Amino acid sequence: MIEASDDELVLRVASGDEAACRILIDRHFARTLSLARRMLGSQQDAEEVAQEVFLRVWTHAERWEPGRAQFRTWLHRVATNLCLDRLRRRGTEDLDSIPDPASEEPGPHEQLESRQLAQRVDTALQALPARQRAAVTLTHYQGYSNIEAAEVLGVTVEAVESLLGRARRQLRAALATERDEWLRKTGVGAPRARHE
């Protein structure tokens, strides 16, 4: 059953097959959690959304129409909508309360710098309007194409491109100081000494 396609597994879930549901969770939980974490900025909220997504898979599997969309796309659409609902309900969150993302850098100094930069990027991402944040999360962090992101968000490809354009401009402005700092530290873009 491990080799079964997502469509086959969903059909089995519709008939009450718990093992099939566990396989779907094993396949898709980490990416669903990552999507929710990026959108919500909270591990706890992300875990609740991911659990709700798979509860919906369990309770609504009989509604699944194979071939209409990829299961992964449908799953991330449900997750994105749940995240957008939560963001609308809670309003603006205090950005100082967002926890530092974990870093995998080996040295303490690099770890600290990486964590601080990741925090600033995450803070800038959290400051974006919810639909822009969703578009960036789906395309940048989840690896979706613009076409797939449009399907998940239920909008046109042009609307996704517009959301991404506005989000990139806002992120670029919010992170301009970090870019200038990085350029200064690395010497990239520094004028070269003239040799005569």
N, C-alpha and C positions, 0 to 999 in steps of 0.2 A: 504494500500500500504506500510505502515511502516514495516510490517512483511515480505514483499517480499524479495526474495534472491537478492544478487548483480546481478546475471545473468539476472533475470527477470527485474530488474531495468534498466540495460544497454540496454536490448531489447526495453524497453519503451522509453529510451532516444533516441535510434536510430529512433524512430518514432516521435521525437520532444516533448516528455513529459518533460516539465520543472520541474514539481513537483518531478518526479523520479530522475532527476539530482540533485535537492536540497537534497533529501534523501541520495544519494550517497555522496554528499559533506559533509553533516552532519556526516555520518558514518566514512569517511576516511580522512577528511581534516587535523585534528589535528595530526594524525600519519604521514601523508605526509609532513606536515610542520616541524614536529620534525626531520624526516629523512633529509630533505633539510637543516635545521638549523645546524645539526650535521656535515653534509658534507661540507657546505659552510662557516660556522662560522659567518654568517651574517643574522640577522632576516629579513632585507629588501630583500636580495637576495632569502632567503628561501620562503618568501611570494610570490615573483614573480614566482619562480619555481612552487610552489603549485598551484597558479592560472593558470599557463600554463598547468600543468598536467590536471586540470579539464576542461580547454578549449579544450584540446585534447579529453577528454572523450566525451564532447558535440559534437565536430566536427567529430570524428571518431568512434562513437559508432556502426555504422552499420558494421564496420569491426570486431567487437567482435565475437569470436567463443566460445560459452559456452562449458565447459568441456575440453577445450584445456589446460587451466591453471586457477588458481583461479584469480578472478578479482583483489583482494588485491595484489597478486604477480605481475600481469601485471602492476598495478598502480604504485607500488614501483619500478618496472623496468624502467618505463617511467621517474619517478622522479629521480632515480639514474643516468640514462643516461643524463638527462638534467643537473644535478649537475656536472657530469663528463665533459660535454661540457663546462659549465661555468668555471670550474677549469682550463681546458686546455686553454680557451680564456684569462683568466685574469692572468695566470702565478702565481707566488708566491706573496701572499698578505703579507703586513706588519703585522706581528703577534701582534704588540703592538696596532693595531687598532681594534682587536677583542673585542667586549663588554663583560663585566662580565655577566655570566649567573645569572639569578635570583635565590635566595635561599629562602627556606621556613623555615629556622631555627628561633626559637622564640627570642633568646637573641642576642643582638648586637655583642658581642664578638664572639659567635658561628657563627653568620651570616657572620661576616667578615672573619673568618678562613675558613668557608665553601666556601665562594665566591672566596677567594684567591686560595684554593685548586682546585675548579672547573675550575677556570681560567687557572691554570697550566696544569690540565688534558686536557682542551679544546685546549690550545696552543700546547701541545704535540700531540694531535689528529690532529690538523690542519697542523702540520709539516710532517705528514705521506704522502707518495705518495697517489694520489687520489684513486687508486684501493684498496689499503690497508685500507684507511679511509672508503671507501664504505663497505668493508667486515666487519670491526669492527662495524660500525654504524648499519648495517643490523642485525648482530647477537647479539650484546650486547645491543644496545639501542632500536631496533625495535623488538627484540625477535624472529627473524627468526632462523630456524635450518640451519645447513650448506647446506643441500640439497636445502632448499628454497632460501637461499642466492645465491647459485650457479645458480639457475634458474633465479633469478632477474638479476644477473650479466652476464648471458649467458656464464658461464664457467663450468668446471667440479668441483665436490665436492673436489677433490684433490687440484685443483687450489685455491679454497676458503681456504682450510686448510693451504696451503702454504702462502697465503696472510695473514691469521690470525697469523700464526707463526712468520712471519717477523714483522708484526705490533706489536705483543706483545713484541718481543725482543726490538724493538725500543722504545716502550712506557716504558718498564721496565727500560731501560737505561736512558731515558729522565726524568723519575720520581724517580730515585734512591734516590736523595736527599730528596724528600718528604717522601719516605718510611722510610729512616733513621731518619728523624725528628720526624715522627709519632711514631716510635719505641722508640725513646728517651723520648718523652713526656708521652707516655702511660706506659713505663716500660716493655712493651712486649719484650721478648727476652733478658731482662737484666739478668746478672748472679745473682743467688740467694745467699743470705748470708748463710754461712755455720754455722750450729749449732753444737757445740761440747759438 
